[in-house]
């Protein structure tokens, strides 16, 4: 037990530091290259390697690769050592080839992911950045495999802390860019040196991350040598096991390609209203779910899986209901606060350097719309785990495909009906509607599988949570109105005051009202936090 607690503490600390340094990196990135076409060009180039990795490896890493490594360690005479070496050999060679081909195909990839005209300045800058960033494919993929092998050996520290080094390296590069760059955020003035510094610096962070994982693997007793006996790599078994996971990744990546195309098309008409505001707002929107929702899912899925295996469907329903109510007790007030305080949050975070307060306000407007999606998205993700607890990876693919199709249709409607300055907000609204509908479909299918999910109890609990959170939203609205009446447009100081009153006091007000209304999930969270602080 003490070993597990120690591992959990290491992972939790690494995750938190990684998220904090990641946000510092994002803040400095916005200050360095702004939120206009230069920022959009970087975001387009930066998105591509992660999309390729999702398709090739990351989507099946936890669901397929890790279990196969564990099985090899248990069943092979050498404890899986040869299998691990084959896997790392194949990953190294294959991803190196993919990285080289991707660099050569950079213009085609930028053309696929954006709606910019080949030969335009923004297109050429994005291609140059992509050529410097795409080599990280090989290092990131090898690092991912190394991290998976470390996890199977109960070595959790390096995989959790390596991204922190990546963030620190890139932060240093961005600060150097601010000092030495001649073009900064002006896409018409950036030089080849500026682009090389920005692109190679981004890749250097991934190289440092991979090297840390490789060194940690060596210290864990793993000796790497090239093995080309591919027949014993069980690639066919891996492909069969991961086909539905890969299908889900393909579907989501198609949605991403459409999103980047529509957002970059809008940015050419209304600069500062493109893919950069969308990505930054999405990152903030995902943060509450990443901290609370993922933690609940991590604890919930094994228990539901055991209940399914033992035929205890009542326990599955109980576990799911508890998870939804626990997540919603946090997501409901946060979603309302995001809808009210979005611009104040983003001006405080992004309103520095090359990013003007006006551009930061627009990120906040997009974040306000994303606030609508927070509860439906969280419930949707929890519902998928009901299917996974039954070993069903196929149904989530079809539900995800339907959700992506609805999202794509609504995004196209937004793009062709809204003025360019509002297109990205329309894309966020399409995302919210699609996941709300997806949650309804997933709930219906999961309820049939489990013979009921306690919809009345969950709906009643959510209603009480919204009632408890409404005074918080009203207080936040009052803070926004009052500060702007007294001090005018949003600034760093104004935003800080609004967040202290609307966010700080508003959050405390929600806790008091939820306590008076005897919402048990809030008591659980307060008790958990108090216990951790006490320890």
N, C-alpha and C positions, 0 to 999 in steps of 0.2 A: 504493500500500500504506500509506504513512504517513497519507494522508487517511482511509483506512478504519480504521486503528488509533486515530487521534484521535477519530473518530466513535464507535467502540466504547468508548473510555475515557470519553467524555462520557456515553454512554448508561448504562454500568455505574455510574458515579459517581452520576448522577441517580437511577437505580433504587434503589441502596443507600440514599441519603439519603432518598428518598421512603418507603421501607419503614421506616426508622428513625423518621422523624418521624410516619409513620402509626401506628406502635406507641405512640409517646409520646402521640399523640392518643387512641388507644384506652384507654390507661392512665388519662389524665386524665378521659376520658368516664366510665369506670367509677367513678372517685373522685367525680365530680360528681353523677351521677344514679343510681348504684348498679346492682344487678343484678336488682331486683325489677320490679314492674309499671311504674314510671316508666321504667326502662331498656327494658322490653319495648315500651312505647308509642313510644319514640323509635326503636327498631330497626324496628318495623313501618312507621312513617312514612318512615324513611330508606331502607328496602328498595324501596319502590314506584317512585320515579323511575328507579332503576337497572334495575329489571325492565322498565319501559316502554321505556327507552333500548335495552336488549338486544333487545327485540322490533322496534324501529323502525330502529335504525341500527348499534349497536355490533357486533352479530353478523355483519354483512356488511361492516364497514368495511375490515378488512385483506384479506379474501378477495375482495371485489368492487370496492369503491369505489376503493381505492388503485390496483389494476391498470387500472381505467378512466381514472383521472386520468392515469396514466403514458401510456396509449395515446393519449389526447387530446393530451398534450404532444408526442408523437412524430408524430402524423398530422395534426392540425389546422394550418391555415396560420398561425394566430396563436400556435402553441405551447401551445394548450389554455387560454389565458387566459379566453376567453369561456365555455368549458365549466366552468371552476372557478367563475366568477362565477355562472353559472346554478345550479350545485350548492349554493353557499353561500346564494344567494337562496332556493331551494326549502327548504333545511334551516332557515333562519332563520324563514321564514313558517310552515312546517308545524309546527315545534316550538313556536313561540309559540302557535299555535292549540291544539296538544296540551296545552301547559302551562296555558292558561286553562281548557280543558275539564276537565283533571285536577283543578285547584283546585276547580272547581264540583262535580266528582264525588267529592271526597275522602271523604265518608261511605260511598259505594258501594265505593270502593277499599279502605278499611279493613275494611269488612264482608267483602270478597272475600279479603283476605289474613290476616284474624284470625278467631278463633272467639268474640270478645267480643260480648256482648249490646248492641245499639244503645241508647244512653241510659245505659249504665254509665259510671263515671268514667274507666276506662282507655280505653274506646272514644272518649269525648269528647276526652280529652287527645291521643290518637293522631290524631284528625281535625284538631284545632287545629294540631298540629305538622306534619301533612301539608300543610295549607294554606300554611304558611310555607316548607316545604321543596320542594314540587312546582314552584314557579316556576323552580327551577334547571334543569329539563328543557331549557328554551330555551338557556340559557347553556352547559350541558354539551354538548349536541348540536352547537352552533355551534363550540365549542372543539374538539370531536372532529374535525369536518370541517377546521377550520383546521390542526389538528395533522397530519392526513393530507396536506394540501397541502404543508405544510412538509417532511414526510418525503420526498415525491417530489422536493423541491428540495435534498435532502441537508442540510436544516437540522434537526438532531436535538436540539440543546441545549434549546430552549424546550419541546417536547413532553415531554421527560424531567424537566425541572426545574419546570415549572408546577405539578404536583401537590404539590411541596414547599411552595410558597406557599399553596396551598389548606390543607394541613395546619397551617401556621403560623398562618393566620388563624383557623381553627377552634380551635386550641389556645388562642389569646388569648381567644376568645369563651368557651370553657369555663372558663378561669381567672376571667374576669369573672363568669360564672354562679356559680361557687363563692363569690365574694366578696359579690355583691349579692342572690342568690336567697334568697327567704324559705322556699320549699318544698323546695329541693334534691331529695332522692330520695323524698320523701313525696308520692305522687301525689294524695293528698287535700288537700294544702296548697299545691301549686304554683299560682301566679297567672297571669293572662293575660300580665303583663309577663315572667314567667319563661319562659313558652312562646314568646313573641315573640323574646326574646333568644336562646334555644336554636335555634329554627327559622330565624330570619332570619340568625343567625350562621353556621349550617351552609350556607345558600344563599350568604352573602357569600364563603365560601371558594371556591365554584364560580365565582362572578362574577369574583373576582380571577384565578383560573386561566384563564378564557376571555379576559379582557382581555389577559393576558400573551401568549397565543397570537395574538390578533388584532394586537397591536402588533408581535410578531415577524414575522407575515405581511406586514405593511406594510413593515417594514424589509427583508424579502426581495424587495421590488420588486413586491408584489401590490397592485394598486389595485382596491378593491371598488366595484362599482356594481350596483344592482338590475337583474336581467335576468329578464323574464317570458316569454321564448320557450321555454316548457316542452317543446315538441315536439323541440327540439334537445338536451334534457337526457339522452336515451337511457335514460329510466326503464324502458321495457319490457325493454331489454337487461339493465339492472341487475337487474330482477326475475327474469328467466329465469336469470341467472347465480347469483343468491343464493337461489333458492327452497329448495334443500336445506339451506343454512346456516341460513336462517330457520326451516325445519322443525326443525332440531336445537335452536335456541334456544327455540322454542315448547314442545318436549317438556321441556326442562330447567326452563323457567319454570313449567310445570304442576306439576312436582315440588316447586319452591320454594313455590308457593301452598299445597300440601298440608302441607309441612313447617311453614310459619309458622302455619297453622291449628291443627295438632295441638299445636305447642309453646305457642302462646298459650292454648289451651284448658287445657293442663296447668298453666300459670302461675296461672290463676284459682283453682286448688285448692291448689297448692303454690307460693307466691310465691317468686321467686328460682330457680325451676326451669323457666324458659320459653325464649323465643327468644333472649334475651340470652346466657345461657350457651352455647347452641348456636352462635350466630354467633361469639362470642369464641373458643371451642374450635376451630371450623372455620377461623378465620383463622390460628391457631397451627399447626394441622394442615397447612394449605396452604403454609406458609412454606418448609419444606425443598424441596418440589417446585418452588415458584416460583423458588428460587435455583438449584438443581441441575438439576432435570428440564427446565425451560424452556430453560436454557442448552444442554443436550445436544440437545434437540429442534431448537433453532434451527440448530445446526451439522449435525445429522443429516439433516433433511428435504431440503435442497438436494442433498446428495450422493446420497441415495437416489433422488431425482427424476431426476437425471442418469443414474444407473445404469439406471433403468427405461427412460428414453428411448433408451438405447443397447443395451437388451436384455440387460444383464448382471445376471441374477437372483442369481448367486452373490455379487456385490458387495452387492446389497440385503440378502441374508441376513447377510452378514458385518457390514455397517454396523448393522443392527438388533441383532444379537447383542452387538456391542461397546457399543452405546448402552444396552441393558438391563443388561448387567453393570456398566457404569460407574455408572449411576443406582442400581442395587441395592446396590452396594458402600457407598454412603452411606445409602440409605434403610433398609436392614436394621438397622444398629445404632441409627439414630435412632428407628425404629418401636418397637424394644424399650425404648429409654430413655423414650419418651413413655408407654408402657404402665406403666412403673414410676414415673417421676418427674413424671407429669402434675400432681398436686396441688402439689408443691413448686414447679414452674414457675409455676403460676397464682397461688399465694399471693404469690410474690415480685413478680409483675407486677400483679395486680389487688387484692391485699389491702390497699387504702388507702382513706382517706376514707369515702365512703358505702358502699363495697363491703366487707362484713365478710369476715374470713378464712374463715368457714364457707361463705359464698357462693362465694368464690374456690376453695375446695376442691372444690365441686361442678363448677365449670368444669373443674378438673383431672380429675375423674372422667370427664366427657364426653370430654376430650382423651385419656384413657387408652383409651377405646373407639375413638376415631378412629385411634389408633395402629395398630390392627388393619388399617385401610384403606390405610395409606400405601404399602406395596409394591404391592398389587393396583391401586390407583388410578394409580400411576406407570406400571406396566406397561400398563394400559389406555390411557393417553394416548399412550404410545409406539407401541402397536399401531395406533391410529387414523392415525398418520402413515404407516404402511405403505400404507393405502388412499389417503391424500392424495397420496403419491408417484406413484400410478397415475392421478391425476386423478379419483379416485372419491370424491365427496362424499356419495353416496347411501347406501352401506353403513353409514358411521358414524351416519347418522340412524336407521336401523333398529336397529342395535346399541344406540345411546343410548336409543331408545324402549323397547327391551326391558329395559335396565338400569333405567330410570326406573320402568317398570311393576312390576318386581320390588321395587324400593326402596319404591314406594308401597304395595304389598301388605304388605310386612313392617312398614312404619311403622304401618299400620292395625292389624296384629296387636299390635304393641308398645303402641299407644295403648289398645286395648281389653282387654289382658291384664295390663299392668303398673300398679302404684300410680303416682299422679300424680308423685311425687318421682323416679321412675325412667324416666318416659316419654322425656325428652330423651336419656338414655343409650341407651334402646331405639332412638330415631331414628338415633343415631350407629351403633349396631350394624347396623341395617338398611342403612345406607349402605355399611358395610364388606362385608357379605355380598353386596349387589347388585353392587358393583364387582368382587368376587372372581369371581362368576359371569359378569359382563360380560367380564372379562378372558379367561376360558376360552372363551367364545363368539367373541370377537374374535380370539383366537389361532387357533382352528380355521379361521375364515374367511380370515384373513390367510395362514395356512400353506398353504391350498389355492391362494391367489392366487400365492404366491411359490414353490410346490412345496417346502415345508418351511422351517421357521424355526430349525432346530437346537435343538429342544426339549431333547434329552438334554444337550447342552453347557450350555445356559442353566440347566436344573434342577440339574445338578451344581455349577455355579458358585454358585448361590443356596444350595445345601445347605452348601457350604464357608463361605460368608459367615455363615450363621446359626450354624454351629459356632463360628466365630471370635468372634461377637458374644455368645454365651451367657454367657461369663465376665463380660463387661461388664454384662449384665443382673443377674447374681448379685451383683456388686460394688455396683450401684445399689440392689438390694433390701437388702443388708447395711447400706448407708448410711442408708436410710430407717428400717429397724428400729432401728439403733444410736442414731441421733439422737433418735428418738421415745422410746426407752427411757430415755435420759439426760435429755432436756429436755422431754418431754411433747408436747403437740399442736403442729401446725405453726404457726410464726410466721415473720416475715420473716427473722430471724437463723437459725432452724432450717432454713428453706428454702435459704438461701444456703449453709449448710454442706453440706446434702444434695446440692445441685447441683454444688458444688465437688468433692466426693468422687465422687459417683455419675456426674455428667456429665463433669467435667474428667478425673479419673483414669480413669474408665471409658472415655472416648473414647481416651485414650492407650493403655490396655490393649488395646483393639480394634486399634489401629494396629500395636502390637507383635506381637500374635498373628497378624494378617493378614499381616504381613511374614514371620513364621516359617513360615506356611502357604503363602507365595509366591502370594498372590492378586494378580495383576498390576494389576488396576484400582485397588487402593489405592495401589500404587506410582505409578501415573499421576497420581492426584489429589494425592498428597504432592509429586511432582515439579512439578506445575502450580502449586500454592500456593507452594512454595519459590521457583520461578522468578519469580512475580509479586512476592513479598516482596523478592527480590533486586533486581528492577528498580525 
